[in-house]
Amino acid sequence: MLKEFLLFIKYPYTAGVIATIWLGSAILMAINRELPILQIVMIDMVVSVLIAAVGFTGKKES
């Protein structure tokens, strides 16, 4: 079962970077409740899409 799960996560570094961005933003919002939540979420979404577009496009497997 673990082998199937690891094969599902094909690009763990990219997923880890995206997760770190979201977790870091959540921690910042928990520390300072006066931060603009909508703007932070929008920035996270845009950055996540850009990182995913670059990081998840790997070599084509034959």
Residue frames as qw, qx, qy, qz and C-alpha x, y, z in Angstrom:
[[0.000, 0.885, 0.465, 0.000, 0.00, 0.00, 0.00],
 [0.312, -0.779, 0.103, 0.534, 2.85, 2.39, 0.79],
 [0.414, -0.094, 0.600, 0.678, 4.39, 1.72, -2.61],
 [0.185, 0.645, 0.647, 0.364, 1.13, 2.69, -4.34],
 [0.175, -0.927, -0.253, 0.213, 0.92, 5.88, -2.27],
 [0.397, -0.592, 0.315, 0.627, 4.51, 6.86, -3.06],
 [0.361, 0.191, 0.664, 0.627, 3.91, 6.28, -6.76],
 [0.066, 0.835, 0.536, 0.106, 0.87, 8.56, -6.53],
 [0.188, -0.939, 0.068, 0.280, 3.02, 11.39, -5.17],
 [0.821, 0.402, 0.119, 0.387, 5.27, 11.69, -8.19],
 [0.353, 0.585, -0.139, 0.716, 6.76, 15.09, -7.43],
 [0.562, -0.614, -0.489, 0.260, 7.12, 15.32, -3.64],
 [0.402, -0.180, -0.107, 0.891, 9.38, 18.39, -3.64],
 [0.106, -0.313, -0.337, -0.882, 6.88, 20.50, -5.55],
 [0.540, -0.586, -0.540, -0.269, 4.04, 19.33, -3.32],
 [0.609, -0.422, -0.395, 0.543, 6.18, 20.06, -0.27],
 [0.219, 0.031, 0.027, 0.975, 6.91, 23.61, -1.39],
 [0.321, -0.442, -0.419, -0.726, 3.23, 24.28, -2.02],
 [0.640, -0.550, -0.535, 0.029, 2.27, 22.78, 1.34],
 [0.514, -0.250, -0.281, 0.770, 4.92, 24.89, 3.08],
 [0.005, 0.249, 0.177, 0.952, 3.55, 28.06, 1.49],
 [0.505, -0.518, -0.451, -0.523, 0.01, 27.30, 2.66],
 [0.695, -0.470, -0.470, 0.274, 1.06, 26.19, 6.15],
 [0.407, -0.061, -0.165, 0.896, 3.27, 29.25, 6.56],
 [0.179, -0.366, -0.246, -0.880, 0.42, 31.52, 5.56],
 [0.633, -0.540, -0.503, -0.234, -1.91, 29.77, 7.99],
 [0.633, -0.340, -0.391, 0.575, 0.61, 30.24, 10.79],
 [0.194, 0.110, -0.003, 0.975, 1.02, 33.92, 9.95],
 [0.385, -0.459, -0.361, -0.715, -2.75, 34.41, 9.95],
 [0.695, -0.503, -0.510, 0.067, -3.00, 32.63, 13.31],
 [0.526, -0.199, -0.281, 0.778, -0.30, 34.85, 14.82],
 [0.019, 0.223, 0.026, -0.974, -1.61, 38.14, 13.45],
 [0.272, 0.535, 0.796, -0.078, -5.38, 38.20, 13.03],
 [0.181, 0.788, 0.110, -0.578, -5.31, 41.66, 11.41],
 [0.199, -0.261, 0.700, 0.634, -3.76, 40.37, 8.18],
 [0.609, 0.339, -0.107, -0.709, -5.95, 40.56, 5.06],
 [0.650, -0.053, 0.756, -0.056, -7.00, 36.93, 4.71],
 [0.724, 0.612, 0.288, -0.133, -8.45, 37.23, 1.21],
 [0.330, 0.860, -0.380, -0.086, -5.29, 38.82, -0.20],
 [0.311, -0.519, 0.796, -0.012, -3.05, 36.18, 1.38],
 [0.717, 0.181, 0.666, -0.095, -5.21, 33.35, 0.02],
 [0.632, 0.762, 0.065, -0.130, -5.23, 34.91, -3.46],
 [0.106, 0.798, -0.590, -0.059, -1.43, 35.29, -3.42],
 [0.502, -0.280, 0.816, -0.063, -1.06, 31.68, -2.24],
 [0.764, 0.428, 0.459, -0.150, -3.35, 30.48, -5.02],
 [0.512, 0.832, -0.188, -0.102, -1.44, 32.31, -7.75],
 [0.067, -0.690, 0.720, -0.017, 1.95, 31.21, -6.44],
 [0.652, -0.087, 0.741, -0.135, 0.74, 27.62, -6.06],
 [0.767, 0.578, 0.249, -0.124, -0.49, 27.51, -9.66],
 [0.350, 0.842, -0.409, -0.035, 2.81, 28.92, -10.93],
 [0.282, -0.526, 0.797, -0.087, 4.88, 26.48, -8.90],
 [0.747, 0.146, 0.626, -0.168, 2.64, 23.59, -9.94],
 [0.684, 0.713, 0.000, -0.152, 2.91, 24.56, -13.61],
 [0.257, 0.758, -0.598, 0.051, 6.69, 24.48, -13.39],
 [0.290, -0.449, 0.808, -0.246, 7.19, 21.68, -10.87],
 [0.729, 0.115, 0.616, -0.276, 4.62, 19.12, -11.97],
 [0.747, 0.633, -0.107, -0.175, 5.54, 19.23, -15.64],
 [0.566, -0.506, 0.610, 0.227, 8.25, 16.63, -15.75],
 [0.078, 0.350, -0.784, -0.507, 9.76, 14.59, -18.50],
 [0.813, 0.140, -0.116, -0.553, 7.29, 12.67, -20.59],
 [0.502, -0.283, 0.816, -0.039, 7.47, 8.96, -19.84],
 [0.470, 0.299, -0.625, -0.547, 7.41, 6.63, -22.81]]
